Amino acid sequence: MLGKEILSPLMLLGIMLMMVGAILLILPLIARMGIRLEEVHPLILLGKRFDGVYIGTSPLLIIIMAALYIAFLLLRRG
C-alpha cells in the first residue's frame, strides 16, 4: 500500500514542487556568495536583465515538466 502511494502522480508532482521551492529559497544565498546569474549555464537558466530586474526561465525544467506531463498522460490512458 505504501509503494502505491509513493508512485502516485500527485505525490511526485508535490515532491518536485517542494524541490523547486527549496531551490528558490537557496537562490538568494547563492547570489550573496558572488555567483552571478549571467554565469550560469544557459540550459539551467536562460534570461535577460530589464531595467535592473532579471527575468529568466529554465529550459531544462521546461523539458522535464513536459516529459512528465506526457508520461502521466500516457500512464493514465494505458
C-alpha positions in Angstrom: 0.0 0.0 0.0 2.8 2.4 0.8 4.5 1.7 -2.6 1.4 2.6 -4.5 1.0 6.0 -2.6 4.6 7.0 -3.4 4.2 6.3 -7.1 1.1 8.4 -7.5 1.4 11.3 -10.0 0.1 13.8 -7.4 2.7 12.7 -4.9 5.5 13.0 -7.5 4.3 16.4 -8.5 4.3 17.5 -4.9 7.9 16.3 -4.4 9.0 18.2 -7.5 7.3 21.4 -6.4 9.0 21.1 -3.0 12.3 20.7 -4.7 11.7 23.8 -6.8 10.7 25.7 -3.7 13.8 24.7 -1.9 15.9 25.8 -4.9 14.1 29.2 -4.9 14.9 29.6 -1.3 18.5 28.8 -1.8 19.0 31.2 -4.8 19.4 34.4 -2.7 22.1 32.7 -0.6 24.0 31.7 -3.8 23.7 35.3 -5.1 25.3 36.5 -1.8 28.2 34.2 -2.3 29.1 36.0 -5.5 27.8 33.7 -8.2 26.1 35.9 -10.8 23.1 34.7 -12.8 24.7 35.6 -16.0 27.5 33.0 -15.4 25.0 30.0 -15.0 24.9 27.6 -17.9 22.1 28.5 -20.4 20.5 25.1 -20.2 19.9 25.7 -16.5 18.9 29.3 -16.6 18.2 31.5 -19.6 17.2 35.0 -19.0 17.7 38.7 -19.6 18.0 41.8 -17.4 15.5 44.6 -18.0 16.0 47.8 -16.1 17.7 46.1 -13.2 15.2 43.2 -13.0 16.4 39.7 -14.1 13.7 37.7 -15.9 14.5 34.1 -16.7 13.4 30.6 -17.3 14.9 27.2 -17.2 14.8 25.3 -20.5 15.8 22.1 -18.6 12.9 22.4 -16.2 10.5 23.0 -19.1 11.8 19.9 -20.9 11.5 17.8 -17.7 8.0 19.1 -16.9 6.8 18.4 -20.5 8.2 14.9 -20.3 6.5 14.2 -17.0 3.2 15.6 -18.4 3.4 13.3 -21.4 4.3 10.3 -19.2 1.4 10.9 -16.8 -0.9 11.4 -19.7 0.2 8.1 -21.3 0.0 6.2 -18.0 -3.5 7.5 -17.3 -4.7 6.3 -20.7 -2.9 2.9 -20.6 
